[in-house]
Amino acid sequence: MKILFICRGNVGRSQIAETLAKSLLDDKHIITSAGTKLSGPEQPIGELSPSTDNVIEVMKEEGFDVTGNLRKQVTEEMAEDADKIILVVDDDDPIPNYLLNNPKVTRWDVQDPKGQTLEFTRNVRDQIKSKITSLI
């Protein structure tokens, strides 16, 4: 099964979800993530410091190094190729029209940790982890 996690910038919520899902699911699943509105080029999230420092830190606490994770812009082709699409978003996040009313889409309401405290980001990670565990 191909699972695609999507958030706004692909530097926080969807990266956390991708990393945790890969650790919890077997190799039969292809897990990727992307963003609906990248604020710059596709690049490793470690190069986006300091805005990604809390995400990097909370994932280190779980034993994962996400600094080399590449952020990507979602495309219609990525969505078509996925078997399941999970929007890890809040009400402020832009959602492309081709994802609206798509039967493959599930929405997880999760606030964006960008610009928030380390504790807030930790709570976001734990919320996503709980949702992935329920998904499994």
Summary of the structure (lengths in Angstrom):
residues: 136
radius of gyration: 13.5
end to end distance: 12.2
largest distance: 36.6
contacts: 421
relative contact order: 0.24
helix: 38%
strand: 19%
